[in-house]
Amino acid sequence: MKLDHLYAITDHNAVVQHSKFSVPAKREGYTTDDNGRALVFAAKAQKFWPSDRLTEFQRKLLAFILLMQSNDGRFHNLMDFSQRIIDKPTVGDHLGRGIWSAGAVINSELPTGMKDSARHIFDLALPWGMKSEFLRTKAYTCLAMAERVKVDATDQNLVLNLEQLAGDLVRVFERNSTGDWNWFEDTLTYDNARLSQALFAGYDTLRKEEFLATAEKSLTFLLRATTQNGKHVPIGNHGWYAKGGHPAVFDQQPVDVGAMVETTALAYKLTRNELYANAFRQALGWFFGQNSKAVAVYDPSTGASYDGITSAGLNKNQGSESTVSFLLGVATAIENFGKIA
């Protein structure tokens, strides 16, 4: 477990979005998406790998998220390498990841001043997360609120908002689930496990049985769709998996696998169902060569993750999304199980 590559792709400003092999591709700039994910990891990492360098990294990421949030609470997502913000603020998935990062900081061992900055980000963004029509934005907002409720358990507005948003996801699932297609949408695309994870987190916080029932039903369906011959095979981005069709096998992306690691770890913690323990091992094993191409996606020399698996084999670029997805999965594993045997 190393943070070498994560630090190597971080400059004076923030985490660089992409890499050409192991070298940061600086001309492609920065995103709220990637720095939000990285901040969630950095907040968790405080428990396991505290250091002055990590503290500097945490502060840098939080400053970037603050910069990318507009005065009305929405987020810009794109900044070029000259540090010009090049898009308008919107309420897409990046808003969800921005508020999730704020929630993770609030429920962490970071200094009080950093938590106060995160509360500012959270409070400005929450109304937009609540009314977003993007399912993953809703899911990430659920994860953010579940983090904050652990700290502010007496705040009834937070509790009610989490109940409403998780309930929205349940209702979307119920409207779209038919026959043997037990999913929120008509197509399985990317970051799918986050939708189930949001409901597990809602149940963990509020203990509403409908959240657990829908989380389990959706995750069971997703596991059937992403398991072949005892291996985890995430939905490929060359075609996805449309209702009535067949799952695309390639390209397989670490962002999907990391989300599955986190989701199955939480599912097992809440239910002690061995189905989820086995799925957790399969998903984590994907990074170490237990995959459809039998290639190691994790680079132990630097702590990097390669960008995925194509029909030709390993994609040898090592972008921030991939590496952070791996690190988040491992941090979650250690958080829940104490060690990785």
N, C-alpha and C positions, 0 to 999 in steps of 0.2 A: 504494500500500500504506500504509494508515493504521490506527492503533490508537485513533483518537479515539472511535468509538462504543463500542468495548469498554471503554474507561475511563469513558465517560459512563454506562454501565449497571452500573457497579461502585460500591458505596457503601462506607461505613466497615467493613462486615462481609464482603461477598463480591459476586460477580456476581449480579445480580437475574435471575430466571428468564425473565420475559416483558417485552415492551414493548408499549405502545399507540402505534402508529406508531414514532417514534424516541425516545419518552420511556419510561423504565423504569416498568413497572407494579408498583410496590413491594408492593401488598397481596398479590400472588401469591407473594412470598417467594423462597426460594433452594432449589437442589437440589445434591446431590452429583454427579449426572449432569453438570450444566452446569459446575460449578466444577472437576470432574475433567478434563473436556475442555479447559477454559480453562487449567488448569495444564499439561497436555501442551503446548499451544501456547506458553505463557509460557516453559517450559523450552527449547523449540526456538528461540524468539525471541531468547534470550540471545546466540546466535551472530551474529544479523543486526541487531538493533535494541537493543543494550544501553543502558540509561539508569537513572538513579536512580528514575524513576517505574516502570519495568519491575521493578526490584528490589523496590520496595514492593508492587507488584501480586503478584509471585511469593510473597512472604512472607505476604500476606493470604490468598491461595488455599490455600497449604499449611497455614496455621493453621486454615482452615475445614475442610479434609479431616481434619486431626487431631481437630477437635472432633466431626465427624460419625461418627468411628469409635468403636464401643463397645469396652469393655475386652476383650471376647472376640475382637475382630478383625473382626466384621461391621460394616456401615455402616447408619446412618440415611440416608434420602434427602431428607426434606422438613423445611424450617424455615420458619416464617412470618416476617412482617416484624418482629414483636416479638422475634425471635430465640428463639422456643420451638421445640424439636424436636418435631414432631407425628406421627411415625410410629415404629414399632418397628424395631430393626436386623434386616435380612434379607440374603439372599445373591443378590439379583437383579442385573440388568444394572449398576446403580449401583455394586455392589461391584467388578465388573470394571473400570469406568471409574476408580474410586478407586485400585485397585492399578496400573492402567496409568499414572495420573498419577505415582504414586510411582516406578515404573520409569523414566519419562521424566526425572524430577528426578535420580535416581541416575546416569543416563547423560547428564549435561549439564555445563555450565560454571558451574553455580550454586555458591555457597559450601559448604564442607565441612559446616558445621552444618546447613544445609538438607538436604543429602544424607543426613546421619545421621538427621534426622527422617523423611525418606522411607523409609529402610531400616526404621525402626521400624514405619511404616505397612505397608510391604510384608510384613515378616515376620509380623505379626499377621494379615494378610488372606490370605496365600497358602494356608493349609490350607483355607479356605472356598472360594477360587477353584478349588482342585484338585478338590473334591468337589461343586461346584455342578452341577445338572442343566440349567441354562440355557446354551444354546449360545453366546450372545453373551457371557455371563460367562466361559465357557471361552476364547472367542476373545480377549477383552480381557486375560485372564490370560496367555495365550500372548504377546501383544504386550508385556506388562509384563516377562515373564521374558526375552524376546528382548532387551529393552533392558538388563536387569540383567546378563545373561550377557556382554554386550559389555564390561562393567566387571569382572565377577567370573568370568572365563573358566575359572578353575581350580576353581570350586565345583562339584563333581560332583553334589551334590544338586540344584542348580538345573538342571544339564544334564539329569539324569534326569527331573526333574519336567516340564521343557519337552518332552522326548521323549514322556513319558506323555500329557500333555495334548493335544499335537498329534496323537499317535496315536489318542486318543479321537475327535477330530474326523474323522480319516480313516475310522475304523470306523463312525461315524455316517453319513458320506457313503456308504460302501459298502453299508450296510444299506438306505439310502433311495433310492439311485440306481437307476432302472429305465428301460430303453429310452431315450427322448429327454429324460427328466427327470433331469438330472445335478445334483442339489442335495441339501443336507443335510436339508431339511424338505419337507413336502408343500405348503407355501405360501411364496411369496416375500413378505416383509413389509417391515420397515424395517431400515436399517443392514446390508443384506445383504452388501455387499462385505467387511465386517470378517471374515466367516468365511473367505473366500479369503485375505484379507490375513494372517490369523493363520498360515496354513500357508506362505505365502511367507516370512513372518518366521521360522518354524520352520526352513524350508529354508536361509535365509540364514545362520542361526546354526549349524545342525547338519549341513547338507548331506546329509540323508536324501532319497533320490530319491522315495520314496513321498509325501513332503510336497509336493514340487514337482509331481508328476504330478496329485495331487488338487487342488492349488491351481489349476493350469492348466485342468483339466477343468471345475471348478466356475465359474471366472471366465469361461471361454468360453461356458458356458451362460448365465450372468448377462448377459454382454454381448449375446448374441442376444436376450434378453428385454427389454433396455433400450435397444435401438437401433432407430430408425425414420427412414427417409429420410435417413440420414447424420447424425442428431442423437441426442444422449443423452436418453432419456426414462425417468427413474426410475419405479419401480413406485409408482402412486398409492395413497394411504392410504384412498381410498374404494372398498374392495373388494379391494385387494392382487392377488395372482396365484396362484390355487389350481391345483394340478395338474389338468390336463384342462380348465381354463378359459382365460380371456384376461386379459392384464395390464390393471389399472385405469390409466387415463392421469392422472387427477387425484385428490387434490391431490399435486403433486410437492414434495418437501421437500429443502432444502439438506443436511440431515444425510446423506441417501443419496448425494447427488452428491459431497459432500466426501469421504466414505469411498471412493467410486469413484476420485476423483482420487488419493488416497493409495495405493490398492491397485494401480492401473495404473502409477503411477510406480515402485513397488517391483517389479512384475512385469517392466516393461521393463528396469530396472536389472539384474535377475538373468538375463534371457533374451535381451535385445536383439531381441525379437520386435516387428516393426513393427505388428502387430495391437494390441499394448498401447500403443505410442506414439500411434497414431491414437485409441484409446479414451481415453487421457489427455487429448489435445487436445479431444476432443468433450465430455468431462465438465467440464473447466475452462471450455470455451467456453459451457457451459450458463449459468454465472453472468453472462456478458457479452452474452447475447442470442441465442446459438445454441441455441434451445430451441423447443418446439412452439408457443409463443405469441409468439416473437420479442420478448421483453421482457428488459431488463437487470435481473438479480436483485441485482447488486452496485451499491452506491451509492458512487461514487468520491469524493464530497464529504466523507464521514465514515468510510469504510472499513467500513460496515455491509453486511450481507446482508439482503434482505427475506426473509420467512418462507416464500416458495415461490410456486408457480404453481397457480392454481385454474382451473376451467373458464371463469370470468369474466375471468381475467387475473391480475395480480400481487396477492399478499397483502402489503399495505403495512406490516404490523407488522415490527419488526426485533428479534426476540428473541435471547437469548444463544446458543442452540443453533445458529441459522442463521449468525450472524456468526462464531462460533468454528469452525464447520464450514468456512466459506470460508477463514478465516485459516489453519487447519491445512492445507488443501489447498494454499494458496499457499506456506506455509513448506516443505511437503514438496517442491513443485515447485522452489523455489530450492535446497533442500538437495541435490536429485538432479541438477538441470540447470544450476545456477548463475545462471540468469536466465530470465525469461519474455519471449520475443520478441513 
